[in-house]
Amino acid sequence: MLIVMQENASEAAIENVIKFIKQFGFDAHVSKGEAHTVIGAVGSKMIDKRDIELLDGVKEVIRISSPYKLVSRVFKEEDTVIDVKGTKIGDGHIGMIAGPCTVETYDQMEATAEKLNDYGVKILRGGAFKPRTSPYSFQGLGEEGLKILKEVADKYNMAVTSEVMEVSQIPMFIKYVDILQVGARNMQNFNLLKSLGEIRKPVLLKRGLSATIEEWLMSAEYIMAGGNREVILCERGIRTFEHMTRNTLDISAIPVVQKISHLPVVVDPSHATGLRDKVAPMSKAAVAAGADGLIIEVHNSPETAVCDGAQSLYPEQFKELFTDLKALAAVVKKTF
């Protein structure tokens, strides 16, 4: 349930409400808006809401029927804005994340990051651990890849994002990474999500291959229920009967999610389409639909990439696309 406090409710009144619901076994999650403070009471026990409504400073108590509570706009009406080293994602700010699928060598990362920095990109992506369908495919450089990613990013004053695979890797990732990615295959790795709820760094949560929007939001709820409020949702295409593209990019998910959740939604057109020539039109479609960010694969030499070269843009192609996207963003009243 949600407890909406009166506009002039004191801190003492808020703390009293929190203390009251905790004695009944509820976890308290506080969201302070411009007008009202909202306390999310999360738990499975029963409590008479009238007992709460009689407490000092309480305006109303709302029971939430949907299974996701903390990610909903009922809990927090205003858009959540994620700030990563000065780059904002959400509430009119479109974040651009770019870089190769996989960290291969220092030279490869440095050459790509140099170009991206020249184009104004401030968040660098790159996989150090790669979940691959085949056990014989390149699995990534591991921690050495994270070190390379961090060293290159620091050189150009960029933030870093990379995919974490399991709970045991989280302490390692915290040393090198500014945004921890959860890949599509791990969207329902609930032990991992719970552990990411305990850290205080942004988490980019990709939609599962066949996940419904509700399942996706419930995975985000796991992270937020642990106390981590910096969650970014990522639409990366879902598996359908169509084989002309790698996945089917669900553009409609952007406005659907934004209506019911305050969390920012970014789009990954590279994994969604799997084809270099489809990345630009899908990126533009995502911005036109209101996306809060894009994560695009860019490689200094895609033809020699060890992973997903076919869906990676050449730096020059990305430069042209980014210029077009900035113009399009102005049309929908957003900015990069």
Helices and strands as residue ranges (DSSP letters): E 2-5, H 11-22, E 27-32, E 37-42, H 49-53, E 58-62, E 82-84, E 87-89, E 95-99, H 106-119, E 123-125, H 143-155, E 159-163, G 167-169, H 170-176, E 179-182, G 184-186, H 190-196, E 203-206, H 213-225, E 231-235, H 253-260, E 265-267, H 269-273, H 276-288, E 293-297, G 302-304, G 309-311, H 315-331
